[in-house]
């Protein structure tokens, strides 16, 4: 490895999706985050090149798209569960053992 490439390995850039991060930490776990400590942990001795905490802008159109995607995901998950149950039931009925 060249020395130039080795030097690049010691730099860190951190990008945090603020909306998901807040949902997981503040709302999901009920904890507050010390960002200075978080950055120090994520860098682990490497130099911090950049840290960005970004939040996307929500519009009426993006909310509608999210609702559509969420409905589609729920429908797909229900179909997947039914398909798995049918496959499991047919596998059990075709076996002679009573392990099912």
Secondary structure, DSSP 8 states (H G I E B T S, - for coil): --HHHHHHTTEEEEEEEHHHHHIIIIIII-----HHHHHHHHHTTSEEEEEEEE-----HHHHHHHHHHHHHHHHHHHHHHHHHHHHHHHHHHHSSSS--
